[in-house]
Amino acid sequence: MQNVFSIDLEDWFCVQNLSHVFPREEWDKLESRVERNTLLILDVLKRHKVEGTFFVLGWIAERYPDLVREVERRGHEIATHGYSHKLLTFMSPDEFRADLERSLDVLAKCSSAHISGFRAPSFSITRKTWWAVDTLKQCGLTYDSSIFPVGFHPDYGIGDAPLVIHELDNGLTELPMSCANMFGRRIPCSGGGYFRLFPYPLTKFLIRKCNAAGRPVIFYLHPWEVDPQQPRVSLPAVKAFRHYNNLDRTLDRLEHLLTDFQFTSIKQILSSRSG
């Protein structure tokens, strides 16, 4: 079964865990590592002949347009991750529309294809921010991949959301982050921190379980997750563990993942479904 491989293309200091340490107005003063890390991932994908979807942060695209062009040149789909990485939870509908439109304007200058997809920073489309799906539709997007169908996380999730790719009431296609059903619970197997924290054999088992149920897995990583040399910031113990644990193992696990499973872009998955 073909699964989805996606990248949330942002730098190490853009993440929500560090927002209290590095305000957006200071980002330009920080060491950028996004080019090196993204090119590293692109080379891994090339070796395995995998095309993916890159949800590019507008702030990054504005500063590194040639990086976005290189991602597209290598055959990957470009989608939007918004402009500022501000969570929808902290934006009004008007602020979100302005942020989204700014990201689309920036990406239009460095991508030749129409931008069809969106992923919210920190999966912040929830019941409280459900108004955002109509904004996506109105701005010309055709799919979203922001909903995490879990109920345990304090910052994101819709606990009873469908696990399958489905159409929303407004016609937008939703590709939810993947979870496997285990003992009546939903266990994430969609990448990111879960990919680093879970033993790889568990991730492999959960992905196979999803595929056996007929569901492609929606998998994601950030470029900073393959970079154990990134600057370290003092964080509370739980956040530090979640953020930094196993960064030195991510690339090796990624090689195993791309050997064990088939991956493609969201564009190709949706095309095969419609065909």
N, C-alpha and C positions, 0 to 999 in steps of 0.2 A: 504493500500500500504506500502511496505517495503521501508524505507528511509535509507540513509547512516549516521552512526554516526562515526565521526573521531576526533582524538586528535592530535594536533601538539605538540609533547612532547619535551618541552624545559623549561628552568628555567626562573624566573621572570626577570633576567638581560640580557637575550638573545635577547629581542625584539628590533625591529628597532627603536622604539620611544626613547630607552635609549642608543642607540649606541654611541651617542656623550658624554655620561656620563661615560659609562663603556666599554672601549676598550676590545677587546677579550683577550689581554695579561693580563688583570686584573681579568678575570672571576674566576680564581681559588682562588682568595683572598676573594671572596664574599660569604655570607651566602647562602647555597643552600637549597631550599625548595621544590625541584622537587619530591623527594621521597614521602614526606608526602602528597603533593597535588595529585599526581598521584594515590596513594593508596586510597585516599578519593574518587576519581572518579571511580576507579575500584570497590569499594564497592557499589557505587550507581548503576553501570552497572550490578553487580551481583544480586542485589535486583530485578532489572527489567528484568533479564535474557536477556540482550542485549550484543551481540558481536559487536565489532567495529574495526576500522582500526586506528592504532597508527603510525603516521608519526614521526619517532624518529630522533632527531638531533644526528649526529654522535658524536659530542663533549660530549653529555650527555651519550650516549651508552658506550663510552670509559671509562667514570668515574663511571658509575652506571650499569654495565652489568647485575647484579642480578635483577635490576628493569625491564630491558627489558625482562629477562627470566620470571619474574613474570607476566608481561603483557601477554606474549605468553602462559604461563602455564594456565592462566585463559581463554584461548580460543580466544584471540584477534589476529588480523592480524598485522604483523609488516611491515611497509613500511619506506621509507627514506625521511627525511626532509633536505637532504644534510648534510655536516659536520659542517661548520662554522657559518651558518646562515647569511652569506654574501649574499646580494641581487645579483641576476644575472646581474642586471643593472650595477654593479660595477666590473664585472668579464669579462675577455676575455674568448673565447671558451675553450682555453687550461686550464685556471684556473678553469673553471667550471668542466671540465672533471676530473681534479685532485681532486677537492673537492668532487665530486660525487663518484668517485672510492674509495676515502678514507672512505667515509661514508659506502659504501657497504662492504668494507673489515672489518670495525669495527663491523657492524651488523652481518656479517657472523660468528663472534666469539661468539655471544650471542643469536642467533636465529637459529632454526633448519630448518626453511622453506626458500625457495628461495624468495628473495625480488623482488616483481613485480611492486611496485608503488612508485611514487615520488610526493611530493608537494614542490614547490619553496617557500623559505622564502618570506613573504609578497607578495605572489602571483606574483612574479616578472618575470613570463613568459608573455611577452607582444609582441607587433609587433617588438620592438627593439631587443628583445632577442629570437626571434622565432627560431634562429639557435639551441637553446638548445633542442628542441624536437627530433632532429636527434641524438644528443648525448645520450639522454635517451634510444632511440631505440638501438643504438650501444652498450650500456652498459648492455643490456639484460633486460631492464624494458619493461613492456607490457602496463602500463597505467600511466596517469598523472592526477593530480587533482589540477592544479595551475591557471587555467584561470578564472578570474572574469569577467563575461560578462557585465560590466558597463563602462560608459565613463566619469563619474564625478570625479573619485578619482585621485588625483595628482600623486600617486606613483604606481598605478597598474590599470589593466583593459584593455579589448578589447571590445569597446562599441557595436560592431555588431557581436560578437561571438555567436554561437548557444547556446541556453539555455538547450538543451537536451544532454544526453550522446551520444557521436558520435565518429566516427573513423577519425583520422587525415590522411593526404595523405600518411604518411609513415607507416600506419598500427597501430600506437599507439592509444589506446582508451583514450579519454578525458572525464573526469567527471568534468564539470565546476561547480563552486560555484553557489548556487541556487539564483535565483531572480524570483519574481512574476511580471507579467505585470499588471500595474495599471495606467489607464488614459494615456496610451501611454508611460509610463516610466517603467524602470526596478528597482524594489525595492528589495534589498537584504534581504533574509530570511535564510541565511546560517550559522548563529551563530556568534561566536566571539563578537566583539564590538557591532554589530547590535543586538545580542541577549540581551546584557546588557543594551543598550541604548533605544531600542524600548520597549514599554509596552508589557508584555507577550501576552495579547489578540490580539495585532496586529501581532506578530510573528505567533501565532496560526492561524489567519485568512490567512496570506500569505502562510504558509505551506499547508493549506487546498486548497488554490487556485492552487498551483503548483500540488498537488496530483490530484485535479479534472481535470487538464489538461493532466493527464497521466504521470507526471514527478515525479520521486522520488527526494526528497530534499537531497542535499549533505550538511550535518551539521558538524560544527567543533567547538572545544573549545581548549583553552590552560590550562594546570594545574594551572598556576598563576591566572586564572580568577575565581577560587573558593577560593581565599586566600585574604580576606580583611586585614589580619595582615601583609602582605608582606611589606618590607621597602618601604617608600615613597621617591620619588625624585622630586625636584622642576622642573616643566615643564611649558611651556607657557600654558595659560588658556585652549585653545581649546584641546591641546594634553593631558593635565591633565584630563580634563573632559572625553575625549574619552578613556583614559587608566584606570582611577580609578573609574569611576561612576558605582554604583550598583554592585561592587564586593561582597558586603554582601548579595546580592539577587540571585546570580547566582546558587547556589546549590538548593535553593528552586524552582527556575524556571526550573532547570534541572529535578527535580523530576516530576514536572507537565508535562514537555515535553515528558518524557519517559513513562508517564501514558497515555497521549493523542494520541501518535503516535507510530508506529512500526518502529524499527531501526535494522539494521544489518551492516555487514562489506562490504567494496567494493568488496572483494573477493566473497562474497555470492551473491551480486547484479549482478556481471558480470557472475557468474556461472549460475544464474537463467536465464539471458538473452541468454546465449549460449545454454542452455539446452532446 
